[in-house]
Amino acid sequence: MPQALSCPSMFTPGGFSPHLHPSKEGEHDSLIFQDGNLISASLEALIQHLVPTVDYYPEKGYIFAFLLSSRLFIDPHELLSKVCHLCIEQQRLNDPVPDKARIRKFGPKLLQLLTEWTETFPHDFQDERMVDQLTDMFHRIASCDEIYWKKMNQLLQGLSQKLKTLHQGDESIVRTNASVSEKSISFKSKSPSIHTRDILTVCNDPYTLAQQLTHIELERLSLIGPEEFVQAFAHKDPLDSTKPCFKDTKKTRHLEAYVKWFNRLCYLVATEICMPAKKKQRAQVIEFYIDVARECFNIGNFNSLMAVISGMNMTPVSRLKKTWAKVKTAKFFVLEHQMDPTSNFYNYRTALRGAAHRALMAHSNREKIVIPFFSLLIKDIYFLNEGCTNRLPNGHVNFEKFVELAKQVGEFITWKQVECPFEQDRNIIRYLHTAPVFTEDDLYLASYESESPENQPEKDRWKSLRSTILGKA
């Protein structure tokens, strides 16, 4: 018998325990349990375990874990089709004269399952086939009781609003990306007459900027569906040679857009530092961003914190020794220590656990903010995915792995649902989204122009960049 993972406090959106007990006759032989935990089963058995009956409803922890991981083996619309077929068959919904008393007992459980699916994985219902199957099942049970019509309309209206919000988010990302691409900047533009705005002219208060960064982070996080973490690392199911891997770039676009935002913030910080011609001004910008990073840490915005630190640690910035000599670096070293990658980011993980505990005990949205260092979260999920097989040698789904995956992703879902408590400043946010940034080559050239190269490799690169970018020998 395989050893069970230690998951004593699985964190799912509903806070349900991972201890899942088979409740339907005939499942005991195909669902493998250990210490009360479901650890493996055939795909068909797992689907059957998801289907409610008159006297059975799957635990919320199971629903989330299976809906999250099932897409590695079966498309969501096919899964919903199988679930609907089993419901119709088991509850005899196709009978000429349906058993209304039985359906009245079964109906609420089916509605609850479909409600949880639409609320947690609304992206799945961007597929019209999903909506069609949903509507068909509603019509089958609604004919037995008028109250189901009302509940059906409420669910469909809620789903419609969620899909509208997702669509608006997609359009916003497209507009932002287009605006950024139209405003690329070259070192040739490094002159006061052309670059009249910088971060200090837009916002000179570190706390305010940290708040606006948190606005952007939470807005972008809210668009990421939990399924994107699974689909980002999807592999072809070895037991199904007929289907291609269920991976579509559209299925991970919000996750990828969020990673691009992190990279943009890194380059924006580096650009703002390298742009000024005088080292006193450069030092002032560095000290400002150190204070911004500290405020991000205090808020619980670790992603912006890491982006700011990464921007200041880029080589074109870190090599400006004369500039750094004018900076009070004590606070910066403390922040670097907090995000030190040593021992698998031990210090950061400790701080993250503290922020997560604060969020659990919180009485206000301000205390609930936990924005993890996203690249590390992705890395953790990647290694969990690569370190454990999806299928066991007997062909069973390794559900033990997916319980652990659901624990990590479920915690993230809770964090991303927090409403930002800070007042939004559209002018600052617009600047953060659209201010021109240097390319890597432009950053190096700006750095060398500010403080001359110190060794031959730097001199050679400076000469090459001046020739390429400025057209000078």
Order of alpha helices (4+ residues) and beta strands (2+ residues): beta-beta-alpha-alpha-alpha-alpha-alpha-alpha-alpha-alpha-alpha-alpha-alpha-alpha-alpha-alpha-alpha-alpha-alpha-alpha-alpha-alpha-alpha-alpha
